[in-house]
Amino acid sequence: MYINGGWSATKETIEVKHPGTGELFRRVETVGKEETNQAIEAAHQAFVKWSKIPAINRAEVLERIASKILEKQEELAQVISSETGKPITLSRGEVKKSGEYFKWFAEEARRVYGETITSPITNKRLMAIKQPVGVVAVITPWNFPLLMMARKVATALAAGCTVVVRPSSESPCIAVELFRIFDECELPTGVANLVIGNANEISNVILENNKVRKITFTGSTEVGKHLMRGAADSIKRVSLELGGHAPFIVFEDADLELAVENAVYLKYRQAGQVCVCANRFYIHDSIYDEFERLFVQKVSELKVGLGLDEESIIGPVINERAISGIQDQVDDAVQKGAKVLYGGHRLNDGEYAKGSYYCPTVLSDVTEDMKIVHEETFGPVAPLMRFHSEEEVLQKANNTEYGLASYFYTNDLSRVYRVSEQLEYGIVGVNDSSTSIVESPFGGVKESGVGREGGHGIEEFLETKFISIRINE
């Protein structure tokens, strides 16, 4: 743990293993209730000074952190791949974007504006100013362990908040590396604190401690709801980026080769363990057969590997629990009439024997009564479905409690506007598979969350204070 500017050891540890080999990567020390309260107190004390530091000086610290992250890109990428199984090329991209978030919010720190308000009374002057909310609890997932921390922590620090960070126990090692960078860059004492340990125990402390004024969380909808309910007791602010079940729609006039290429990328990148990955594929009946042929062909060419080599496109899934969940959805679909066009099973022979690998899978003849159409699939399985009209596919695409990301392909300009406006999602990609950039607002609607990160997300960490001044005339 890293609390109040110092590293501390504890007796309790967890083992972090590479999901592709089952081999021990590192042991990480864990903390509990007492240490979490210490971290919150340290952040609370540090907030008094950090919030008053001029934005230009906070920005300078964030710029140093950004530079150091990029300087250590390969080292950090190796850590990410070793504890998550993510292909090394994707890990390098994650590190680069993490540095970009610190740089972006270093710039945003200097652009927190208030306003003057025209007074209806001659002897009054009115204004509204923006101030940081206070101590922020940052809870991050395993699948983008550095990026999620960077996006949340950089924003909070830029706003003048202080943070207590709890990373996933599946991928805590990169958090330790990031806090070493904070140390090297002389982030003031207590501004950022790290606690690793039991999720329920630490989360309960965060919910109970009134000195925590905001929670920012990325993870499952179920856990998000629990945090939202708990935050209500002390009216903590929350930003929640939760589950997704993205539709991928290909209309009859689409660029078919582009759609297939992007579909494969969006489904199988990081073995489908991405909240914005495509989960349901709706293909217009007139082009379905050709799409299916091209799609299966490209999927059959994907290389599944350890993740640390340059050629791997798909690495392992995170653990055996994930394998079970994926297989359950596939089995349910097959029992209800779906056909397996490719894959449909785990990989456990030869080089895959010791890891949690699942073969990239394509299903056809998928129907609305199957689990895979309604439950988020955090794995490399693509269910293909036909549709006949725009109205039909919109109804099916929106028939879910999720609303994070969506994608569709068409060359009809009017349809671009119609469908974009009618899809009930926080993010819409039109002929585009890369919708997450530092300048853009990221977040969902319905049960996929509240609030936005990236872009002008610094507003999520600020309170508006109205000031009314009576003057002598």
Secondary structure, 3 states (H helix, E strand, C coil): CEECCEECCCCCEEEEECCCCCCEEEEEECECHHHHHHHHHHHHHHHHHHCCCCHHHHHHHHHHHHHHHHHCHHHHHHHHHHHHCCCHHHHHHHHHHHHHHHHHHHHHHHHCCCEEECCCCCCEEEEEEEEECCEEEEECCCCCHHHHHHHHHHHHHHHCCEEEEECCCCCCHHHHHHHHHHHHCCCCCCCEEECCECHHHHHHHHHHCCCEEEEEEECCHHHHHHHHHHHHCCCCEEEEECCCCEEEEECCCCCHHHHHHHHHHHHHHHHHCCCCCEEEEEEECCCHHHHHHHHHHHHHCCCECCCCCCCCCECCCCCHHHHHHHHHHHHHHHHCCCEEEECCCEECCHHHCCCCEECCEEEECCCCCCHHHHCCCCCCEEEEEEECCHHHHHHHHHCCCCCCEEEEECCCHHHHHHHHHHCCCCEEEECCCCCCCCCCCECCCHHHEECCECCCHHHHHEEEEEEEEECCC
